[in-house]
Amino acid sequence: MNSFGDLLRQWRQRRRLSQLDLAIDAEISARHLSFLETGRAQPSRAMTLLLADRLDVPLRERNHLLLAAGYAPVHPERSLDDPQMSPARAVLDAFLAGHEPNPALVVDRQWNLLLANQAAGLFLEGAAPELIEPPINVLRLTLHPDGLARRLANLDEVRDHLLHRLAREAAFTGDPELAALHEELSGYGPTRTSPDPVHEIALPIRIRDGEQVLNFLSTITTFGTALDVVLAELTIEAFYPADPRTADALLRR
C-alpha cells in the first residue's frame, strides 16, 4: 500500500497543481505540504480530509487516503441491495420505470451494468452471448465488433466520443481498471484525431433496428449529494428519441 505522502503527491500531480498552488488553496504553508509528501510530517484526520477536498478526490480514494494516514474511512460502501440504500434504490427504480418506453440504465464507475429498464433491451439485441453475460460492461458491449457496434450507423462518432469520455474519467479517478478498459476498447478500431463538428446541438446515437435507424440523444444523471461510495459512483444514462419517427418506434416496441 502506498504511503500517504505518495498518494498525496500523485493526486496533486494528477490535478496538475504545484505544491505552492495546493498549499495556497488549502491555506497551509508550502513547507508543511512538502513535509507531508515526504513523510517528515503526519497529517491529522482533518488535514487529510481538507487536502482530499481541495484535490477533488473521489470518495473511494478519500477512504484510501485516510487509511494511508492511519485513520478509519468515513465514507461507507454499501450494495444497492442494502436496506439502508432503499431510498436511493427507490429513486432509481422509479426513474427507470418512468422513462419507459425510452431506454435507461444505471452503471457503476467501471461502466458495469447494475440496473436497466425493459426498453434498454434494444441495446442487447444481436450481441454475442459472452458480451451480455453478467457483469455486462456497457462500453465493451457498445464498441465490441460483436456487440452494438455492428448496429451503430455512426460508429466512428460514438467510438470517438466514448473513448474521449473514458480517458477523462480514467485520468480524473486514477482508476487502473478504467485505464485498462480504455486501452482494450481503443484496440477495437481507429479513432479520428479531429472529428468534424457536423451536429448542431448534440451527438446523436444512431442504432439500426431492422430496416429502420433509431436516433437518440442521451443525458447523464448522478446523485449530487452522495456520501456513500457506491452511490457517488453511480451514473444514470437516459436515452431520448431525437425525432418523431424514433419516438413512434419505441412506443410500438
HELIX and SHEET records of a PDB file:
HELIX    1   1 PHE A    4  ARG A   14  1                                  11    
HELIX    2   2 GLN A   19  ALA A   26  1                                   8    
HELIX    3   3 ALA A   30  THR A   38  1                                   9    
HELIX    4   4 ARG A   45  ARG A   54  1                                  10    
HELIX    5   5 LEU A   59  ALA A   69  1                                  11    
HELIX    6   6 PRO A   83  MET A   85  5                                   3    
HELIX    7   7 SER A   86  GLY A   98  1                                  13    
HELIX    8   8 GLN A  118  PHE A  123  5                                   6    
HELIX    9   9 PRO A  129  ILE A  132  5                                   4    
HELIX   10  10 VAL A  138  LEU A  143  1                                   6    
HELIX   11  11 LEU A  148  ARG A  151  5                                   4    
HELIX   12  12 LEU A  155  THR A  173  1                                  19    
HELIX   13  13 PRO A  176  SER A  186  1                                  11    
HELIX   14  14 VAL A  229  GLU A  233  1                                   5    
HELIX   15  15 PRO A  244  ARG A  252  1                                   9    
SHEET    1   A 5 LEU A 113  ALA A 116  0                                        
SHEET    2   A 5 ALA A 104  VAL A 107 -1                                        
SHEET    3   A 5 THR A 235  PRO A 241 -1                                        
SHEET    4   A 5 GLN A 212  THR A 221 -1                                        
SHEET    5   A 5 ILE A 205  ASP A 209 -1                                        
END                                                                             
